[in-house]
Amino acid sequence: MPNRRYRKTTIINTDEEYYSSLTNKRGVKNIDHHVTPFLNNPTVGDRRRTNTIPHIWKYGDRLYKLADQYYGDGRYWWVIAWWNGYALEAEINTGVKLLIPTNLEEALTALGV
């Protein structure tokens, strides 16, 4: 499944002088930027409808590893993070119970992606 995080975002192409150091370094004429997507917070109803598996965060855990384990694609780490209200895994303390949505499509729809 391709990563859908930026599926609905606007792409801005820039060839401004401000980016000349990057474009020259990379040997390109311009750079595409994705506008930051807006993600919904799952509602109580979304959470009730979506099956989840509990996971107790332990030393050495990584969100990308959990995403790979449950979704077959580590790029969906952000779904688990957002579903549980974390921006980064560094914010998750050992012993915290995470809820991992088992149906990735349902979770993405609830997040507005």
C-alpha positions in Angstrom: 0.0 0.0 0.0 1.5 3.4 -1.0 2.0 6.0 1.8 -1.1 8.2 1.8 0.1 10.8 4.3 0.5 13.4 1.5 -2.1 12.2 -0.9 -4.4 15.2 -0.5 -1.8 17.8 0.0 -0.9 20.6 -2.3 2.5 20.6 -3.9 4.3 23.9 -4.3 7.1 24.0 -6.9 9.7 26.7 -6.3 12.5 28.0 -8.3 13.2 31.0 -6.2 16.7 32.4 -5.6 16.3 31.6 -1.9 16.6 27.8 -2.7 19.5 28.2 -5.1 22.1 26.7 -2.7 19.9 23.6 -2.5 19.1 23.4 -6.2 22.7 23.9 -7.2 23.9 21.3 -4.7 21.4 18.8 -6.0 21.8 19.6 -9.7 18.1 20.5 -10.2 16.2 23.6 -11.3 13.5 23.7 -8.7 12.2 21.9 -5.6 8.8 20.5 -4.8 7.4 21.1 -1.3 4.3 19.4 0.2 2.1 21.6 2.2 1.8 20.2 5.7 -1.3 18.0 5.9 -4.0 18.6 8.4 -4.9 15.5 10.4 -8.1 15.0 12.4 -8.1 13.9 15.9 -10.1 10.6 16.1 -13.5 11.2 17.7 -14.9 9.0 20.4 -17.0 7.3 17.8 -14.0 6.7 15.5 -12.2 5.1 18.5 -15.2 3.0 19.4 -15.6 1.7 15.8 -12.0 1.0 15.2 -10.5 -2.2 16.6 -7.2 -1.7 18.4 -4.5 -3.9 19.9 -3.0 -2.7 23.2 0.8 -2.4 23.3 2.8 -1.6 26.4 5.7 0.7 25.4 9.0 -0.8 26.6 12.7 0.2 26.3 13.9 -0.2 22.7 10.5 0.1 21.1 10.2 2.2 18.0 7.1 3.4 16.3 8.3 2.5 12.8 9.0 -1.1 14.0 5.4 -1.3 15.4 4.0 0.1 12.1 6.0 -2.5 10.2 4.8 -5.3 12.5 1.1 -4.3 12.3 0.8 -2.7 8.8 3.8 -4.2 6.9 5.1 -0.7 6.3 7.2 1.3 8.8 6.3 4.6 7.1 2.9 4.5 8.9 4.6 5.1 12.3 2.8 8.5 12.4 -0.7 6.8 12.5 0.2 5.0 15.8 1.7 8.2 17.2 -1.2 10.5 16.2 -3.9 7.9 17.3 -2.3 8.0 20.8 -1.7 11.7 20.9 2.1 11.8 20.5 4.1 13.8 18.1 7.3 11.9 18.7 8.2 8.6 20.2 10.6 10.4 22.6 7.5 11.6 24.4 6.3 8.1 25.2 7.4 6.8 28.6 8.2 3.2 29.3 5.1 1.4 30.6 2.6 3.6 28.6 -0.3 1.7 27.0 -0.6 2.5 23.3 -3.6 1.5 21.3 -2.7 0.4 17.8 -5.5 0.5 15.2 -5.7 -2.9 13.5 -7.4 -1.7 10.4 -5.1 0.9 8.8 -7.7 2.0 6.3 -10.2 2.8 9.0 -7.5 4.7 11.0 -6.5 6.7 8.0 -10.1 7.6 7.2 -10.6 8.7 10.9 -7.5 10.9 10.6 -8.8 12.5 7.4 -6.2 11.0 5.1 
